[in-house]
């Protein structure tokens, strides 16, 4: 992109530049400093000093970033930075660019910068110049630059060129001797250097007396000397003395002494091209009709006009800031209609060249917000483009439904909830009047707690399909509405919406949004207990994540999601590995991911027996300022309450919150926790009634996970109430039926004591009714719950087995154990059943293989 090539080129000094020996001697030890601050007013020679020093000292490992207003954005600035240092990143460069393109959240920048720091930690010195740094004022961006400077290795040397003191924390560096400062006073040219500059660099053919006068009038200011050189012409001594270069008079000086002596074509060229951050022959030929570009540039350079060559090979130039600021003033004197036309034409030219950032700059400066919004939507895969929404006034955003939906999504993922609310409040009045805004209804659910889920009725998917909106916008709406359906336990409808959203995102190659939708889909399927389907989706997500080996923004979300599956399958080692991956990926400041990570970590700690740590994590989550309703933590509280024997401060709070909800707002998970609380209070009948209510809904909607959990809970209640053994056996077989395909093991582990009782009492009866696949799974349950066949056998049955092993007959066994022959036969039948054999030889083999005898 032209955007990258122009701002990442070091400006070329004039061929006949002078060597600033005193300043060069200061810079000679630049490799001993972490930061070099070059500070001076406009035209002081700051940029020229660094470019000539680099050229004289043949510094090769130097990267240049020319900063302007458009760089005052965290995404755009670091995009330039990654491109600038790309050669030092090797194969990882594309990874970093992919990270940037997929990163919609500002809070992730610190992690990206940490990875950058690690990748730039090499033996060789690398110099990075931030030219015109005074344009950087955005607080969060300055924070990230501070973070980089503070933590970067000593082989990285930052050179900051600026007009005034940057808002960075450089005090510590100064105290450590890691800061080199060159300021205004250092830049003033001595008489000797002033002569050399005027004669050698500017080729000014004047008498020694006149040159001395120019030095005095300019007071050693290089920019002033260059301005006078452009104006002096054939002026005599008295005219030179009367030249006034006071900064307050600079505009008047430029007008009277330089601008008025140019011909109309030159004036027109300067004024029109002043709106560009760079220009070349191609751009100027399209922007200005009948322009003789090469002749124009050569003539202006000969007249010492303040033009800087960015790229000699490709003929790319820009104006010195002194001249640019002046010319922009002249541009603003044009008719408003002419200004807008020129900005729009420039924007169109730059867009055709692929420089979307500069095109947007032209549109935004000219208040061409409608065109800017369309360009951002078309190029929204690039987050540096998408971040321009911050510069579109909200009152214009609501005029473009596509942009409004996408802006709301952008603000939401960046947790800029005030902007979300401001946008929603402006759009509210259109929701019932304009069909294109109707899908915005209830969006406030995501950012405030005053909603009632019972009153949310989303548009049908076919109604969303028919909206005259872009596919990417429909995808966002479908994802949003699937969330409402999911919270209402309308799982099948939610999945239908998600699948349509994925289709729209895939068609437009919006992989970040596709990943987001797939992540939501796995959450729904996980609740349904469809772990095999989840596994297939995670393979798809792995491919998307594989677009970049270090795409941690997606990696963290991926690992948090798959940890839930690992835990429910009791694959503790895989869960531990995924949690470690998350810990390496996320910052504690990335709140949504950090909360999800804590949630999974707490569940993991409960399962592995680190109860104290788990309880502390739950307390952290509950005390989070954003967590004000315990009902929404039901799954985690299920462990917490059990460990605290259903006592403590949160029980009453949970019950109060649950009971305050209308029936439709009570999720299956919250009902299940409430049933457990009832059971702990010996209200067994009510607990079973509630369990049956949950089971009816779960069976109807084939919610496997909930069926298994609630069936095992009901068995516990029936055991306490000495319920029907036939019902207990049938319920246990149902739990195995719904869990074996997807390996839903966690509920059996949580209820392991009751599982052991069921198996001990009814092992043979359960086992004989299972399919071959279910039998394999049944043995896995036994192993997980630490139940073996030996513990299934009674002590007397083990004694009988030992006698069988030494070849005793039934009669001999009866005599040795002092029991009747009929009792021996009964024990042998039970042994055969429990060991799943049908003869003595097989019984002995199984017994020996399993160390029963």
GILIN-V580312 format. One record per helix or strand of 2 or more residues. SS is the DSSP state (H for helix, E for strand). FROM is the first residue (numbers start at 0). TO is the last residue. If there is no record, write none. Layout:
BEGIN
((SS	FROM	TO) (SS	FROM	TO))
END
This chain:
BEGIN
((H	1	6) (H	20	26) (H	29	31) (E	34	38) (H	45	55) (E	61	65) (H	68	70) (H	73	83) (H	85	88) (H	91	101) (H	105	118) (E	125	130) (H	132	134) (H	138	150) (E	155	161) (H	170	174) (E	178	181) (H	183	186) (H	190	200) (H	207	217) (H	221	231) (H	236	240) (H	246	260) (H	263	272) (H	280	286) (H	292	301) (E	306	310) (E	315	318) (H	320	330) (H	335	351) (H	355	364) (H	368	377) (H	382	390) (H	393	396) (H	400	412) (H	416	430) (H	434	439) (H	442	445) (H	452	454) (H	460	465) (H	470	486) (H	490	506) (H	510	527) (H	530	544) (H	551	567) (H	571	584) (H	590	607) (H	610	622) (H	629	642) (H	648	659) (H	662	664) (H	667	679) (H	683	699) (H	703	719) (H	724	738) (H	745	749) (H	751	767) (H	771	783) (H	788	791) (H	794	804) (H	809	816) (H	820	834) (H	839	848))
END
